[in-house]
């Protein structure tokens, strides 16, 4: 067996840790005396053990550590080790280091698993929110279709006025139930602090506006079809832009749409 094969056999590590028999120790000493590379390998193993022992055993005093280090690294000749020498205490430190690394690896894997589970949970929550959102939109769409298909409802077109010529809306008025739905999809988004207010107008004998509600759910409605209060005697409908909370009477300068029944 040449020196390289001898080094790679693992016997030198056992030699440093004091796990060889007397015959095996004698054999290592002979190889070390014959081959400089074997001696250097033994020194390298000893140095590695000392450094590792120092890192995983902080209770080892600096004085003892330096004494052991000087004894191992300061020798020019190979250290002759006896079976079950003081090196056996370092094997415990090495084993502790292996356990620490093992626990660290398991902790890392556990964190990765927890992170994966959290991601899956978050995706599940997002999916559930999407399903709920779709269900709400489906319900709103079904309600709108029911309004459009109800032959009792009169569709009243509300045309844009001077302040917003391109605006438009539509009122669905049921003369039997007096219910009113406003399709506000043709209205521009109201400025912050402002809200659309719907008026039921009685034209004769004098113009009499009655507020039947605010379109304060305009921003959150997906269909922009919004139910307002019932209108008992409506001959026309108008929509004005008012300060948040609405006004007691319509601001005619902010009349956006108007239409007769």
ABEGO torsion letter per residue (X at the ends): XBAAAAAAAGAAAAAAAGABBAAAAAAAAAAAAABAAAAAAAAAAAAAAAAAAAAABAABBAAAAAAAAAAAAABABBBBBBBGBAAAAAAAAAAAAAAAAAAAAAAAAAAAAAAAAAAAAAAAAAAAAAAAAAAAAAAAAAAAAAAAABAABBBBBBBBBAABAABBBBBBBBAAAGBBBBBAAABBBBBBGBBBBBBBBBAOABBBBBBAEBBAAAAABAAGBBBBBBBABBABBBBBBBBBGEBABBBAAABABBBBX
